[in-house]
């Protein structure tokens, strides 16, 4: 027995260390996620701080601008705005004869001549015209009356006082009730 007895364990000469498999990629991945989320959180925190600072700056600017306006100027603007509103109300309720004259100019036949014109405005019936005139013959008067009656701005046409003059013409009186919209002032 050549071998010596020993209480020490003998080394295994064929010993190889175990290779670690799996799990080694988890730590770098976790570190990458941590760094990315930290960077995003920091960016959002800085952006929030920027927005808050910007809002504070804008509020200070508004306060300065309000202070720059004098209270008397603000009161003048408010009074002026009320006056403009009242003028608009007056203009919307204002009655105008200009549209009626334009209407007569456009719808009077060449053979018809008006000698007298009376204009009245009754709230219930609307504006009315009383006209006296002269025309060559009854046919011309009939054409004039038909032209007026066909117009949708005319509510009613009535003829009276028909007579002949010394030259063979026809004298007449017309009463025309027109749409109240024609008598309203319009701003152009």
FIPA-323720 format. One record per atom (N, C-alpha, C, CB): residue in one letter; x, y, z. Coordinates in steps of 0.1 Angstrom, whole numbers, plus 2048, in hexadecimal, padded with zeros to 3 digits. Each point is the difference from the previous one (the first is absolute). Glycine has a CB too. Example, Ala and Ser with C-alpha at 12.3 -4.5 7.8 and 13.67 -1.06 7.14 Angstrom:
2
a8847C784E;a7F780C800;a80980C800;a7ED7F480C;s80F8177ED;s80980B800;s7F880B808;s80C7FA7EA;
***
This chain:
188
x8087F5800;x7F880B800;x80980C800;x7EE7F480B;x8128107EA;x80980C7FE;x7F880C804;x80D7F47EE;x7E880B811;x7F880C802;x80080480E;x7F27FB7ED;x80F811816;x80080480D;x7F2804804;x8178087FF;x7E67F580C;x7F3804805;x80080E805;x7FB7E8806;x7FB81F7F6;x80080E803;x7F1803804;x8148067F1;x7EB803818;x7F3804804;x7FB80C7F7;x8047F8818;x80580D7E0;x7FD80B7F8;x7FA7FB7F3;x81280E80A;x7E47F97F1;x7FA7FB7F4;x8098037F4;x7E9803809;x8177F47EE;x8098027F5;x7F98097F6;x80B7E9804;x7FD81E7F5;x7FA8097F6;x7FD7F77F3;x80C814809;x7E97F07F2;x7FC7FA7F4;x8078077F5;x7E97F8809;x81E8027EF;x8088077F6;x7F78037F4;x8157F5807;x7E08047F8;x7F78027F5;x7F580B803;x8047E87F9;x7FE820811;x7F680A805;x7FF80B7F6;x8047FA818;x7F08097E4;x7FD80C7F7;x7F5808807;x8077F37EB;x7FB81B815;x7F6808806;x7F38007F8;x81280F80A;x7E37F27FC;x7F38017FA;x7FE80D7F9;x7F67F0811;x80580F7E2;x7FD80D7F9;x7F2804803;x8107F97ED;x7EE814816;x7F3805803;x7F88027F3;x80980B815;x7EC7F07EB;x7F78027F4;x7F3807804;x80B7EB7F5;x7F081E802;x7F4807803;x80180A80B;x7F37EC7F8;x80581E809;x80080980B;x80A80B7FE;x7F77EE80E;x8138107EA;x80B80A7FF;x7FB80C7F8;x8117EE802;x7E58117F5;x7FB80B7F8;x7F5808808;x8057F37EB;x7F680981F;x7F5806808;x80580D807;x7F57EA803;x817816802;x80580B808;x80380C7F6;x80A7F0811;x7FC80E7E4;x80280C7F6;x7F38057FB;x8167F77F9;x7E0800805;x7F38057FB;x7F980880B;x7FE7EC7F1;x80280F81B;x7FA80880B;x80780D802;x7FA7EA80B;x8138167F4;x80780D801;x7FC80A7F5;x8137F380B;x7EC8087E9;x7FB8087F4;x7F2806803;x80F7F27F0;x7E8806815;x7F3804802;x80080B80B;x7F77E97FA;x811815811;x80180980B;x80580E7FB;x8047ED810;x8078137E8;x80680C7FA;x7F68077F7;x8177F6802;x7E28037F6;x7F68067F6;x7F5806808;x8067EF7EE;x7F480A81C;x7F5806807;x80480C809;x7F67E9800;x817816805;x80580C808;x80180C7F7;x80C7F080F;x7F980E7E4;x80280B7F7;x7F28067FC;x8167F57F8;x7E1802806;x7F28057FC;x7FA80880C;x7FD7ED7F0;x80480E81C;x7FB80780B;x80680D802;x7FC7EA80B;x8118177F3;x80880C802;x7FB80A7F5;x8147F480A;x7EB8077EA;x7FB8097F5;x7F2806802;x80E7F27F0;x7E9805815;x7F3805803;x80080A80B;x7F77EA7F8;x811814812;x80180980C;x80580D7FB;x8047ED80F;x8068147E8;x80580C7FB;x7F68077F7;x8177F7801;x7E18027F7;x7F68067F8;x7F5806808;x8057EF7EE;x7F780A81D;x7F6805809;x80580D806;x7F77E9805;x8158187FF;x80680C806;x80080B7F6;x80E7F280F;x7F680B7E4;x80080A7F6;x7F28067FE;x8137F47F5;x7E380380A;x7F28057FE;x7FB80880C;x7FB7EC7F2;x80881081A;x7FD80880C;x80680E800;x7FD7EB80D;x8108157EF;x80780D7FF;x7FA8097F5;x8157F5809;x7E88057EC;x7FA8087F5;x7F2805804;x80D7F27F0;x7EB806817;x7F3805804;x80180B80A;x7F77E97FD;x81381680C;x80280B80A;x80480D7F8;x8077EF812;x8028107E5;x80480B7F8;x7F58077F8;x8167F57FE;x7E18027FD;x7F48067F8;x7F680780A;x8037ED7EF;x7FB80D81D;x7F880680A;x80580E804;x7F97E9808;x8148187FA;x80780D803;x7FE80A7F5;x8107F480E;x7F18077E6;x7FE8097F4;x7F28057FF;x8127F47F4;x7E480480F;x7F2804800;x7FD80A80B;x7FA7EA7F7;x80C814815;x7FE80980B;x80680E7FC;x8017ED810;x80B8137E9;x80680D7FC;x7F78077F6;x8177F6805;x7E48027F1;x7F78067F6;x7F3806806;x80A7F07EF;x7F180981B;x7F3805806;x80480C808;x7F77E9802;x814818804;x80480C808;x80380B7F7;x8097F2811;x7FB80B7E2;x80380B7F7;x7F48077FB;x8147F47F9;x7E1804806;x7F38077FC;x7FA80780B;x7FC7EE7F0;x80181F80E;x7FA80880A;x7F17FC801;x8108137FC;x7EB7EE810;x7F27FD802;x7F78097F9;x8057F7816;x7FF8167E8;x7F78097F9;x7FF7FC7F1;x807813810;x8047E87EA;x8007FC7F2;x7F67F47FF;x8188087FD;x7E97EF80C;x7F77F4800;x7F1805801;x8127F180A;x7EB8197FE;x7F3805801;x7FB8077F4;x804803818;x8058047E1;x7FD8077F4;x7FD7F67F5;x80F813806;x7F87E27F9;x7FE7F67F6;x7F27FA803;x8197FC7FD;x7E480180F;x7F37FA803;x7F58097FD;x80B7F3812;x7F681A7F1;x7F58097FC;x7FF8027F1;x80480C816;x8077F47E3;x7FF8017F2;x7FA7F37FA;x81580E800;x7EE7E7805;x7F97F37FB;x7F1801802;x8157F3806;x7E7812806;x7F1802802;x7FA8097F6;x8047FC818;x80380F7E5;x7FB80A7F6;x7FF7F97F2;x80A81380D;x8007E57EF;x7FF7F97F3;x7F47F7800;x8198027FE;x7E57F780D;x7F47F7800;x7F38077FF;x80D7F180F;x7F281B7F7;x7F48087FF;x7FE8057F2;x802807818;x8097FD7E1;x7FF8057F3;x7FB7F57F6;x813811805;x7F37E37FD;x7FB7F57F8;x7F17FD802;x8177F6802;x7E480B80A;x7F27FE802;x7F880B7F9;x8057F5817;x8008177EA;x7F980B7F9;x7FF7FE7F1;x807810813;x8057EC7E8;x8007FE7F1;x7F87F57FC;x817809800;x7E87EC808;x7F87F57FC;x7F1803800;x8117F180A;x7EB8197FF;x7F2804800;x7FD80C7F8;x7FF7F7817;x80B80F7E3;x7FE80C7F8;x7F87FE7F3;x81580980A;x7E17FF7F3;x7F97FF7F4;x8068097F5;x7EB7FB80D;x8168007E7;x8078077F5;x7F68017F4;x8177F9809;x7E98137F1;x7F88027F4;x8087FD7F3;x7F281180D;x81B7EE7F4;x8097FE7F5;x7FC7F37F8;x81280D80C;x7EC7E87FB;x7FD7F47F9;x7F28017F9;x80D7F3812;x7EA8147F3;x7F38027FA;x8028087F3;x7F47FF816;x81480B7EA;x8028087F4;x8077F87F6;x80181580E;x8097E37F6;x8067F77F6;x7F67F67FA;x81680280D;x7E17F97FB;x7F67F77FB;x7F78077F6;x8007F4816;x7FC8187ED;x7F88087F6;x8078027F3;x7F480B813;x8197F87EE;x8088037F4;x8017F37F8;x80D81280C;x7F57E37FA;x8027F37F9;x7F37FB7F9;x8127FB810;x7E28087F7;x7F47F97FB;x7F580A7FB;x8047EF811;x80081D7EB;x7F78097FA;x8027FF7F0;x801810814;x7F47EE7E5;x8017FF7F2;x80380E7F9;x7EF7EC801;x8168137F3;x80480D7F9;x7F48097FD;x8137F37F6;x7E2807808;x7F48087FC;x7F980680C;x7FD7F27EC;x80780B820;x7FA80480D;x80880B806;x7F67E9804;x803822800;x80680B807;x7F980380D;x80780A7EA;x8007F6821;x7FA80380D;x80280F803;x8047E8808;x7F181E7FC;x80080E803;x80180380F;x7F28047EC;x8087F381C;x80080380F;x8037F2807;x7EF8137FD;x8187EE80E;x8047F5807;x7FE80380F;x8107F87EE;x7E97FE819;x7FF80180E;x8047F3806;x7ED8117FE;x81B7EF80D;x8057F4806;x7FC80080E;x8147FF7F0;x7E77F6815;x7FD7FE80E;x8047F2805;x7ED8117FE;x8157EE80F;x8047F4805;x7F87FD80C;x8178037F8;x7E07F3807;x7F77FB80B;x8067F3805;x7EB80C7F6;x8167F3817;x8067F4806;x7F87F37FC;x80980E813;x7EA7F37ED;x7F87F47FD;x8007FD7F1;x7F1806814;x80E8047E4;x7FE7FD7F1;x80D8007F9;x7EA809801;x8217FE805;x80C8017F9;x80080D7F8;x8037E77FF;x80881C7FA;x80180C7F8;x7F78007F4;x818802807;x7E280A7F6;x7F78017F5;x80480D7F8;x7ED7F480C;x81080C7E7;x80280B7F7;x7F38047FA;x8187F87FB;x7E6815805;x7F48057F9;x8068097F5;x7F0800814;x80C7FC7DF;x8068067F5;x7F58057F7;x8147F2801;x7EE81A7F9;x7F78047F5;x8088027F4;x7F080C810;x80B7F07E4;x8088007F4;x7F88027F4;x8107F280C;x7F780D7E9;x7FB8027F2;x8067F67F7;x7FB818804;x7FD7E27F3;x8057F77F6;x7F98027F3;x8057EF812;x80080B7E3;x7FB8037F3;x7F27FA7FE;x8178007F7;x7E77F380E;x7F37FA7FE;x7FE7F580B;x8028047E7;x7F27F6819;x7FD7F680A;x8087F47FF;x7E9809800;x81C7F37F4;x8087F47FF;x80E802807;x7F57FC7EA;x811810815;x80C803807;x7FE7FF80F;x80880F7ED;x7ED7F6818;x7FD7FF80E;x7FE7F2805;x7F58167FF;x8057E27F8;x7FE7F2804;x80D7F8800;x7E98017F5;x820802802;x80E7FA800;x80780480D;x8018007E7;x7FE80D81D;x80780580C;x7FA7F880C;x8048177F5;x7EF7E880C;x7FA7F980C;x8047F2800;x7ED80F7FF;x8137EA7F6;x8057F27FF;x80E7FE805;x7F07FC7ED;x81980D80E;x80E800804;x80280180F;x80680A7EA;x7F27FF81C;x80180280F;x7FA7F4807;x7FE8187FD;x7F77E27FE;x7FA7F5807;x8087F37FF;x7EA80A7FB;x81E7F57FB;x8097F47FE;x80C80180A;x7F87FE7E8;x80B80D81C;x80C802809;x7FD7FA80E;x8078157F2;x8017E3813;x7FE7FA80D;x80280A80C;x8067EA7F6;x7FF821807;x80280A80B;x7F3809801;x8198007FB;x7DE7FF7FC;x7F4807801;x7F57F8806;x80680D7EC;x7F37F781E;x7F67F9807;x7F28027F9;x80D802816;x7F080B7E7;x7F38037FA;x80180D7F7;x7F57F6815;x80480A7E0;x7FF80B7F7;x7F18037FE;x8167FA7F5;x7E781380D;x7F28047FD;x80080D7F8;x7F87F5816;x7FF80B7E1;x7FF80C7F6;x7F3807803;x80D7F47EE;x7F481A811;x7F4808802;x80180D7F8;x7FC7F6817;x7FA8127E8;x80080D7FA;x8047FF7F1;x806809816;x7F57ED7E3;x8028007F1;x7F980B7F9;x8047E7802;x8038207F6;x7FA80A7F7;x8088037F4;x7F580B815;x8057FC7E1;x8088037F4;x80380F801;x7F47EE7F2;x818815808;x80380F800;x7FD8057F2;x8127FD811;x7F18107ED;x7FD8077F3;x8087FA7F4;x7FA81480E;x8117E67F5;x8097FB7F5;x7FD7F27FD;x811810806;x7E67E9801;x7FD7F27FD;x8077F7809;x7FC8067E9;x80C7FF821;x8077F7809;x7F77FC80B;x81580B7FB;x7EF7EC80E;x7F87FB80B;x80780580D;x7F87EB7F2;x80081B816;x80480480E;x7FC7F5809;x7FE8197FB;x80A7E4810;x7FD7F5809;x80680380E;x7FE7F07EC;x7FD80981D;x8067FF80E;x8037F2803;x7F4815808;x8187E87FD;x8047F3805;x80380080E;x8097FB7E9;x7F37FA81E;x8047FE80E;x8077F3800;x7ED80E80A;x8207F27FA;x8087F3800;x8057FE80E;x8088047E9;x7F57F081C;x8057FC80D;x80B7F67FE;x7E980380B;x8238007FA;x80C7F97FD;x8057F880D;x8068117EE;x8037E580F;x8057F880B;x808809809;x8017EC7F1;x7FE81381D;x807808809;x80F7FE7FF;x7ED7FE80F;x8187F77EC;x80E7FE7FE;x80680B7F7;x7FD7E7804;x7FB81E7F2;x80580A7F7;x80380D807;x7F37F57EE;x80780D81D;x80280D807;x80A80080B;x7E98047FC;x81E7F0806;x80A7FF80A;x80E8057FA;x7F47EC80B;x81381B7FD;x80D8057FC;x80A7F5800;x7FA81780A;x80D7E87EC;x80B7F67FF;x80D8067FE;x7F07EF7F7;x81A80D810;x80E8057FE;x8077F87F5;x801807818;x8048007DF;x8077FA7F4;x80F800802;x7ED8067F1;
***
